[in-house]
Structure formats: C-alpha cells, structure tokens
Amino acid sequence: MYPGHHAEAHPGRPAFIMAGSGETVTYREFEQRANRLAHLLRAQGLKRLDHYAIFMENNARYLEACGAGERAGLYYTCVNSYLLADELAYILNNSESKLLITSRSKKDVALQALKQCPNVTLCLVVDGDPADTAHPDFATAVAAFPSTPLPDEALGTPMLYSSGTTGRPKGILRPLPENPPSEPLPLYTFLDKLWRYRDDMIYLSPAPLYHSAPQAAVGLAIRRGGTVIVMEHFDPEAYLALVEKYRVTHSQLVPTMFSRMLKLPIEVRARYDLSSLEIAVHAAAPCPPQVKEDMIGWWGPIIHEYYGATEAMGFTACDSEQWLSHRGTVGKVLMGDLHILDADMNPAPKGEPGEIWFKTANPFVYFNDPERTAASRSADGTMSTVGDVGYVDDDGYLYLTDRSTFMIISGGVNIYPQECENLLITHPKVADAAVFGVPNEDFGEEVKAVIQPMPGHEPGEALAAELMAFCREHLSVQKCPRSIDFMDALPRLPTGKLYKKALRDRYWGDRKVKIV
C-alpha cells in the first residue's frame, strides 16, 4: 500500500475507486491520508515492529489504514470482518495489538471485544461520532496530524491470520528487515513478476480486503501506480459490468466466484466486453478442473492459478514461465524445491497424493505458537508444509487435491474429499457442495456430502439418489457419499473458503474430531 514516487509523478491519478459509491481517492490524497495516520500511530507510542489491527468492511479508509503501517515499520493485522466479539478479542490479544481501527457498522462488535483487550489503548471509528471522545472518529482524529512523511519511515507488513477453518486462527509473522518502505519484501517482488503486473494497470478487487490475496494484489497494484477498483461486495454480474466500465486489466478471484459467474444465463455473460482483461489470478482454494476449463473456454487462456497459503507462500517451488495452463493444474514445479511425501516423510509414488512440502522460500513463524511452528517444519528445518495434499504427474505438473486435515479414513482407506466435491459442483442442480467424514461404527468414518441445490430444484430423497448415482458413474465406490444432506447455503467465508469444520462438528457431536 505504498505509492512511492507515483504520488509525485501522478498526483491526480485515481489510486482507488469504490465500486458501489464511485468515491475516488487520488494518489496525492492517498499519500497524505496514509502519512497522517502514520503520525497518529507514532503519537500513540507505536514504534517499529509493534502491532495494530483493522476490523471493518471494505470501505474508502481501509487502504490508508494499511498504508500507514507499511511506512511506519509496523505489523498490521487485518481481521475477518465477520467475526464475533469473542473471536475478535482472541486475535487482538494474540496479535498484541495496541490500537484498533474499526467502522461504524462494526463498532458494536468491536466494543464488546475490547472489554477483553486491556492492551488496546485506542479505538478509532471510521464514520464515527465526532462527539465520542472515548472512541474517536477516524477522520477527525487523523486531521490533526501532518500530511508529510514520517522522519523515520520504515517498511511495515501485514501479519494476517489463517481463516480458522481447521482450528483457531494462527498469526503468520514474517521477519521484517530495516528497509525503507520503497523496498518491499522479496515475496512481493516475486509476485509482481509472477502476476505480470505493469505500470498503469487497472486492478479489480472483488474480495474482502482483510484476506491475504487481496492484500498482496492491491498493495502491488498501488506500488505500480495502477488504479484499484474495490468492490464492497461481490456480485457476479456487477463484476462483469465493472470490467467493461473501467477496462480492467488484472483481477484476482476465488473459485466460487468463477462458479457463480458460470451459472449466470449465457445471454447475461455475453452482454459485457471483457477484452481488456490480461490476467485473472485465482487462489484461496483449489479450483475444480471443470470450472477452470469452462472459465478458460469463456475468457480465453488468461486464468492464472497460484499455489500459496497465508502461512508460507513457498513460491520458489514454481516456475512462473510455465504457470499458465489449460489443464486445471496449479503449475509446473521445480522438484528440487517441492516434495510430495507420505505420512512417514518418504517420497510418494508418482501420480499418488501426498502432503506437499517445499523448501522454505519466505521464513515465517506462527506468532506466539512455537509448537505449531515446529509442526510445520521438517525435522532438519529445511522444508515447510501448510497441510496441502497433491500429486505431480509425469510432465511435472502439480495438482492440488485436498487438505491433510480433511482426509477421511474409512476402513483403513485414505479418501480425499476434494475430488468428490469437484465432481458434485459440476452437476447442473448443485450450487455448492461439501464432502467430509462422519462417524461409522464399523469403518470409523464414512463419506458424507452436504449440498446446496440450485434455485428451483427441490432437496429431498429423489435429488439425493440422482447425485449419488452421478458420483458412482465417475468415482470409485469408496470415494462416493454414503448419504447426502441439504442446506439452503453452505458456510463459506467471504474469501471463498468453505468452513468445513463447522459442518463436520454437527455430525461428530461429543466424539473426538480429527481436526484440531
């Protein structure tokens, strides 16, 4: 979120535009805003390597809330804006945040959380009440500070948290060198090249800004002097309209967004000119191969998938020149850096799934959690894992198949449910699908599917039988669901990740669940 020389070279250029309201903030304005907040943070006693947090929806103050930390040498934690008070309090305390920036719409949750957070000394509220001196209005508070840079500017960076889909969220901290803010971490220099960013690009951000992928993508676009279009909420047709309106060149989505666009009527999809798009990156979860093939058939060969996780982003495992692919793969890998290993840390046979381990390209630790940090490392400390499962084919392409924490063990057979999920989502009567293990007295676990039907299709025994027969046509019997339940909507995070733990826990009751 550091504009650098672009604030002087192109002061009147829009740094970002809010898609819903059309509010535009120029590079000059963005520079001045971020500087004022940086001075406020210093005045509150935050020094280099200290922490603060941001808890709010996508709004016109979000990017400067990040940009101030990036020039003040601070770690800033962008918190999932859908968390409840106790969940927010856990992250504020765990991250050792000293200051919180929230919004009027999130204020009630924030104030409930702060009752448990004695170390947070100030809470600023975007669009708050100027008369509330206990929780000052953001704009009023920063207006008292200079718009010029700090005399001791230093590079800061996000310290984001995992989604908590397999347990309590974990803070991911990367070492922060004493660089000026104009010199980003090597990770972001690599991503800039990998995602084929360029000067004067137009980036469309459809996802919540608290997530790692939009954080990186938006920050790099601003460092490039591009214009960012920020969607307050994702809507499939609105996304297409924005691409046409602003002649968008780059974007980043999650697979569920692809699915929602593909299920628009063909005449709606054909209504918009998408010819300006150069690169569409997707991340957050493996993309079902059929979804990716359908998107490529519609958009052309611009779908760009990357393998990375908030925790590690072991990008040196990948050859960026081979990244674009029509094969539903993640990318062509350099096997000297990436290894597919079985439970005993031995190489898995070619073509068989195993846990993905990679040479640690970007050092990280789980903040205040040495046990989890150690569990993510190999015994000799040279490799890391985030629990992804996949295999490499004969041509050297890596396929993500699942997460190790979601593996089902049924009668001694290891079953990775992602394959069944990928199949079910292609059925025309299925809007969303989740597959996981539930208790079975004889086999330990059995395969369960929970389905969100498409509008107009009645859930019930007939649809369940049709979907189970569909699975048996395409998968071996042990991978097929033994039963199917239905829900109006599956619990997905706004980032696109399926909150599978919440579904599983309903079926396990007081029994011990493998996910920790």
SULQUI-V428914 format. One record per helix or strand. SS is the DSSP state (H for helix, E for strand). FROM is the first residue (numbers start at 1). TO is the last residue. Records with the same first field share a line. If there is no record, write none. Layout:
SS=FROM-TO ; FROM-TO
This chain:
H=6-9 ; 27-43 ; 62-71 ; 85-94 ; 104-114 ; 138-142 ; 186-194 ; 212-223 ; 236-246 ; 255-262 ; 266-269 ; 289-299 ; 315-317 ; 320-322 ; 370-375 ; 404-406 ; 418-424 ; 461-474 ; 477-479 ; 500-508
E=14-18 ; 24-26 ; 51-55 ; 72-72 ; 75-78 ; 97-103 ; 122-126 ; 137-137 ; 154-154 ; 157-158 ; 161-161 ; 171-173 ; 202-205 ; 227-230 ; 250-254 ; 279-283 ; 303-305 ; 318-318 ; 331-333 ; 338-341 ; 347-347 ; 354-359 ; 365-366 ; 377-377 ; 383-384 ; 388-392 ; 397-403 ; 408-410 ; 413-415 ; 430-440 ; 444-453 ; 483-486 ; 492-492 ; 498-498
